[in-house]
Amino acid sequence: MPSLKPEGGTPRERALWGDLIAMGMVFPIAICLGYFIGRYVGGYFGHAYAGGLWGLAWGIATGFYELYKVTARMARVKPAPEPAEPTEPTEPTEGPVRDDEERREP
């Protein structure tokens, strides 16, 4: 049975992937909420259009602030260590050798 545990990366790195995926929802929600709340408050004061524009600007600014926070968290994550370089083979080979051929010594 396959494991449900994600492979690779630390829990912190996986949490950052979750934050990045959530950004896809944060932008449209922040923009829509900002617009409609701004329109409602502006309508209360008799200027629904201006309130909608202010709310839209507030929603866009909120979306970019969330993007900044996620980017700052990503910058603090240490990169994974690079794998060690492979060791040289003990026997030099010059490509595939058939069974009926002998290896040539340099």
TORKOL-4160 file (C-alpha; in steps of 0.2 Angstrom, whole numbers, padded with zeros to 4 digits, m for minus):
106
<pt num="1" X="0000" Y="0000" Z="0000"/>
<pt num="2" X="0007" Y="0017" Z="m0005"/>
<pt num="3" X="0012" Y="0029" Z="0010"/>
<pt num="4" X="0002" Y="0045" Z="0012"/>
<pt num="5" X="0017" Y="0054" Z="0019"/>
<pt num="6" X="0024" Y="0067" Z="0007"/>
<pt num="7" X="0042" Y="0063" Z="0002"/>
<pt num="8" X="0056" Y="0075" Z="0002"/>
<pt num="9" X="0058" Y="0091" Z="0011"/>
<pt num="10" X="0057" Y="0096" Z="0029"/>
<pt num="11" X="0040" Y="0100" Z="0037"/>
<pt num="12" X="0044" Y="0119" Z="0036"/>
<pt num="13" X="0047" Y="0117" Z="0017"/>
<pt num="14" X="0030" Y="0108" Z="0015"/>
<pt num="15" X="0022" Y="0122" Z="0025"/>
<pt num="16" X="0029" Y="0135" Z="0013"/>
<pt num="17" X="0021" Y="0125" Z="m0002"/>
<pt num="18" X="0005" Y="0126" Z="0007"/>
<pt num="19" X="0007" Y="0145" Z="0009"/>
<pt num="20" X="0010" Y="0147" Z="m0009"/>
<pt num="21" X="m0005" Y="0136" Z="m0014"/>
<pt num="22" X="m0016" Y="0147" Z="m0003"/>
<pt num="23" X="m0010" Y="0163" Z="m0011"/>
<pt num="24" X="m0020" Y="0157" Z="m0026"/>
<pt num="25" X="m0035" Y="0160" Z="m0015"/>
<pt num="26" X="m0030" Y="0175" Z="m0005"/>
<pt num="27" X="m0028" Y="0187" Z="m0020"/>
<pt num="28" X="m0046" Y="0185" Z="m0027"/>
<pt num="29" X="m0054" Y="0184" Z="m0009"/>
<pt num="30" X="m0045" Y="0200" Z="m0003"/>
<pt num="31" X="m0049" Y="0209" Z="m0019"/>
<pt num="32" X="m0067" Y="0204" Z="m0019"/>
<pt num="33" X="m0070" Y="0207" Z="0000"/>
<pt num="34" X="m0061" Y="0224" Z="m0001"/>
<pt num="35" X="m0072" Y="0230" Z="m0015"/>
<pt num="36" X="m0088" Y="0224" Z="m0008"/>
<pt num="37" X="m0085" Y="0231" Z="0010"/>
<pt num="38" X="m0078" Y="0247" Z="0002"/>
<pt num="39" X="m0094" Y="0248" Z="m0008"/>
<pt num="40" X="m0105" Y="0245" Z="0007"/>
<pt num="41" X="m0096" Y="0258" Z="0018"/>
<pt num="42" X="m0096" Y="0270" Z="0004"/>
<pt num="43" X="m0114" Y="0268" Z="0000"/>
<pt num="44" X="m0118" Y="0271" Z="0019"/>
<pt num="45" X="m0109" Y="0288" Z="0016"/>
<pt num="46" X="m0117" Y="0291" Z="m0001"/>
<pt num="47" X="m0102" Y="0287" Z="m0012"/>
<pt num="48" X="m0103" Y="0269" Z="m0016"/>
<pt num="49" X="m0092" Y="0271" Z="m0032"/>
<pt num="50" X="m0078" Y="0279" Z="m0022"/>
<pt num="51" X="m0080" Y="0267" Z="m0008"/>
<pt num="52" X="m0078" Y="0253" Z="m0020"/>
<pt num="53" X="m0062" Y="0260" Z="m0028"/>
<pt num="54" X="m0055" Y="0262" Z="m0010"/>
<pt num="55" X="m0060" Y="0245" Z="m0005"/>
<pt num="56" X="m0053" Y="0238" Z="m0021"/>
<pt num="57" X="m0036" Y="0247" Z="m0018"/>
<pt num="58" X="m0036" Y="0240" Z="0000"/>
<pt num="59" X="m0039" Y="0222" Z="m0006"/>
<pt num="60" X="m0025" Y="0223" Z="m0019"/>
<pt num="61" X="m0013" Y="0230" Z="m0006"/>
<pt num="62" X="m0019" Y="0216" Z="0006"/>
<pt num="63" X="m0015" Y="0203" Z="m0007"/>
<pt num="64" X="0002" Y="0210" Z="m0010"/>
<pt num="65" X="0006" Y="0211" Z="0008"/>
<pt num="66" X="0002" Y="0192" Z="0010"/>
<pt num="67" X="0013" Y="0189" Z="m0005"/>
<pt num="68" X="0027" Y="0199" Z="0004"/>
<pt num="69" X="0025" Y="0189" Z="0020"/>
<pt num="70" X="0026" Y="0172" Z="0011"/>
<pt num="71" X="0041" Y="0178" Z="0001"/>
<pt num="72" X="0050" Y="0183" Z="0016"/>
<pt num="73" X="0047" Y="0166" Z="0024"/>
<pt num="74" X="0054" Y="0158" Z="0009"/>
<pt num="75" X="0069" Y="0168" Z="0010"/>
<pt num="76" X="0073" Y="0162" Z="0027"/>
<pt num="77" X="0072" Y="0143" Z="0023"/>
<pt num="78" X="0089" Y="0135" Z="0021"/>
<pt num="79" X="0092" Y="0126" Z="0004"/>
<pt num="80" X="0094" Y="0108" Z="0005"/>
<pt num="81" X="0112" Y="0102" Z="0005"/>
<pt num="82" X="0118" Y="0097" Z="m0013"/>
<pt num="83" X="0122" Y="0079" Z="m0015"/>
<pt num="84" X="0140" Y="0073" Z="m0014"/>
<pt num="85" X="0149" Y="0071" Z="m0031"/>
<pt num="86" X="0150" Y="0054" Z="m0038"/>
<pt num="87" X="0166" Y="0044" Z="m0036"/>
<pt num="88" X="0176" Y="0039" Z="m0051"/>
<pt num="89" X="0174" Y="0021" Z="m0057"/>
<pt num="90" X="0188" Y="0009" Z="m0052"/>
<pt num="91" X="0189" Y="0003" Z="m0070"/>
<pt num="92" X="0189" Y="0015" Z="m0085"/>
<pt num="93" X="0176" Y="0010" Z="m0098"/>
<pt num="94" X="0175" Y="0016" Z="m0116"/>
<pt num="95" X="0156" Y="0012" Z="m0118"/>
<pt num="96" X="0148" Y="m0005" Z="m0119"/>
<pt num="97" X="0159" Y="m0020" Z="m0121"/>
<pt num="98" X="0152" Y="m0036" Z="m0129"/>
<pt num="99" X="0156" Y="m0053" Z="m0121"/>
<pt num="100" X="0167" Y="m0058" Z="m0136"/>
<pt num="101" X="0178" Y="m0042" Z="m0135"/>
<pt num="102" X="0192" Y="m0040" Z="m0123"/>
<pt num="103" X="0194" Y="m0024" Z="m0114"/>
<pt num="104" X="0209" Y="m0013" Z="m0120"/>
<pt num="105" X="0221" Y="m0007" Z="m0107"/>
<pt num="106" X="0227" Y="0011" Z="m0110"/>
